[in-house]
Amino acid sequence: MFARTNGTYWAIVELLRMAFGEQAAMLARSLLEDMVDMHYITVAPDAAVERLPKQHEHADMLMTDALKGQPARFLEGVDPLQTYEPQRREEFDKLFGRYGDVGWSGLNIHQRVAAIENLWEESGERDMLNFFRAVVQRAHNQTLHVSGSALASLIRSEDDHGLRLKFGPGPEHMPATAFAAFWIYSQAVRLILERFAFPRDTKSVFYDLYFRGLRTFNSYQATARE
């Protein structure tokens, strides 16, 4: 999961480098979900061992059904379709939804955060986690999905001649998404350093970089407000 998280963070950095803040914010939604799942696995390891393979198998069942109705020309090079036991499919549908719309843990983001928030010993960091759950994730959802606010953000002006729309990169979402990605990714790195018993020197380097990053973002916000 950390390998996946690292790839997502890398992609966010590249999008921000090219000033695609909105698209980076869309990926930041996934980044938070993965970071939360990484922590949830540490408090519910048995559930992860049991349910992740089942979700994988259920996904194969769903794909098998999806492929059955497709014309043969779309299936060239695809492995022969597998069969599965209807009773097992029924069992998995109850766990993950008929269309696979329930995550592997069976819990939504609010429930998972409630289960892991005690892992943040500092109250300020716990508050930050819940701020991301309640506010940042909601904002990223609005950006990701086709919503009224997402579409309205593309309008630059409107007059008798029509609409002026944003096309391509721009400054929108850049600072907020940069901070969101930095904070979320840092929590994933912190977890890896602690769980896999990295040397104290390595942890010290990380925390030095982390707090320097926080000070940099705080300084930027103060300057922007002025």
C-alpha positions, 0 to 999 in steps of 0.5 A: 500500500505504501508503494501505491501511495508513493506513486500517487504522491509522485504523480501529484507533485508532477501535476503541481509542477505543471500547475494542474492543481485541480487534477492533483486535488483529485489524486489527493482524495485517493492519497488520503483514502490510502493513508487511512487504510494503511493505518486501519490495517495496523489496528485491524490486521486480521480483517485485512488478511481475511477481507482483501483477498475476498475483495480481490476475488469478488472483483474478478467475479464482477469483471467476469460478468462484465466481459461475458456480454462483450463482443468477441473483437474486444476480447482478443488476447484476454484470458478465458473467462473464469467460472465461480460458485454462485453461493460464493458470489452471493457471500461476497455481494453481501460483503462488498455490494452487488456492484463492488461499491463497498470498500474492502474494510466495509467501513466508510472514511468516517468510520475508519478515521474514528478507528485510527485517530488514537494513533495520533498522540498529539491532539493537534495532529488528531485535529488535523486528521479529522479536519482532513476527513471532514473538510479536505476530503469533502472539497476533493470529492467535489472537485473529483466528481461532476458537481455544480461547484466543480463545473462552476469553478471553470467559469471565468466570466459570463456576458452577452457573448457567452462564457469564458472557461478555463482550459488547461493549467492555472493557479487554482488549488495549487497551495492547498493541494500542495499542503494536503499532499505533503501532510497526507504523505508525511503521515504514511511515511511516519507510519512506515518508519514506526512500523518497520523499526527504522533507525533513530537517525532516519526518523530524526531526518524525517521529522526534521524535514516534516516540521520544516515543511510545516513551518514553510507552509505556515509562513506561506499562509501568513504571507498570503494573508498579509 
